[in-house]
Amino acid sequence: MARRPEFLRSIDPVPTAIERHMTAMGFHQSRSYFDWCRENGFTESFEKSRGDLQAERAAFDTTVEKQKKQSRLHKAPKAFLQAVCLGDLTSDEISRPNYKRTAAEIEASNESREARKSLLEMLLTLVRYDDLVFGSVPGREDMAFVRGLIKLHDRKALWLRPLHQWKTRSKNPVRQFGELTHHLFDKFGDVPSLMEVVWLRNDRPSWRYRDWYVHLGRGHNLRTAKSPVKVTKKIAHEFVRAPHDYTVEQAVRWGQLRALGSGPNTINALVATRLGRSFENEEFWFTVLRFIAENPMLDPRQIGPLVDYLQNQRFEPTEVEVAPGNWRQEPPPQPGLSMRGRTVDTLLRQVDAWHKGLSRVRRLSGEAYARADFDGIALERSSRGRSSRWTVRQLRSARELQIEGAELRHCVSSYHWSCARGYCTIWSLSRSGDGKSFERRQTIEVNKSGTIVQCRGLANRDPSSEEWSVIKDWAREADLQIAPYL
């Protein structure tokens, strides 16, 4: 039997019986052996009976056998898919990341056994396109193609063409998936490519947008689909001409503003705000769209602050101290705010005054916001021989939001109530190193679904490529999604 090298035995002495036991299990250091014991529910000790050692060895052999079984299945994708769809293998038993993700998505589908058999037939038909079944959108591990395949299967009764007739010459899984959606649901080839991603999304509104895809694919007009906004003939016409990298929500805003006569620069600024993510309080916000369209010389850089100001004044409650340490929630400052009769100059002066008020650190509730379910990150990066330390941390109080907003000259302070009510969390990306002091670089908003929906730096600038790289690394580490429009 193999023995540990002499130098290891001298620095890490272990009782002879335990040494033989460890070596047989492939452990050469007591630390790695103890780690295994802790992970598998055994005592981290050298004082063990023969029965204890036998139990450990049995557990170890079972784990090895499972790993061998997994290895065989990983080499046989069809057998793997069959085992998962029929419930003979769960994601907890799988270690290979892409296979584990595929199994988890199939488990989350909550389909009946008969539906799983039908899904299995679909996956086996497509298994020759390995990345389409086991891969995800490049750079977006949260967007697994198999999720989209499951959602395509959910509407199998509405397929226009049989799956076995689909063929693709592309080797790019993103293009393959897009072609497949058109093959199954797009009768005339008129559905815009930006709609393809709705099959990969997992948020609540995406259910409606998948219905839109089917509706448009049959040659119907968006005006006759169920929609949270009023869709005119002009809006429907412009919707299908929106930039292909827009989300559905942004494409609707594109259609609305193009119908009102706005240009691309104005629209790009508008869709980067909350209006590019939600249709909540649409009746009021459409009057804002009309105001923006009627003032084409409005600086696009002012649109973001303007939207934040209007949201704060009309919809965000305020907090008033009625006694020392006793705070009361009051209605928004201007719950009846209207765009009627307003001018750009007056409105921008109000926005500026509001910003200055936010930048003054005044006393607000001292309660800390709830800690997020995920952590920040600290990274060391080197570029051209220079080392930098990047940090992402949660801002957990009104005061921290105000300081962040004052230093970066934006209105993150207005997110106080959204943070307090758990609608979102706000994070600060900072950099230090090369003899420079701590420097705030980006403010990041993460919604309650775990999606990064906004990143803004000094004076609302977008992230640089270096900052964006750090944000992506953090998102991957914290298992966060990134909004498609970022």
LINBELUR-V36658 format. One record per helix or strand of 2 or more residues. SS is the DSSP state (@ for helix, = for strand). FROM is the first residue (numbers start at 1). TO is the last residue. Records with the same first field share a line. If there is no record, write none. Layout:
SS: FROM-TO  FROM-TO
//
This chain:
@: 6-11  16-24  30-39  50-74  77-85  91-93  97-108  113-126  130-134  145-154  156-158  163-165  173-185  193-199  205-217  222-224  233-239  248-260  264-271  274-276  282-293  301-315  344-359  398-408  412-420  458-460  465-478
=: 136-137  140-144  318-323  326-330  377-383  386-395  424-433  436-447  451-456  481-482
//
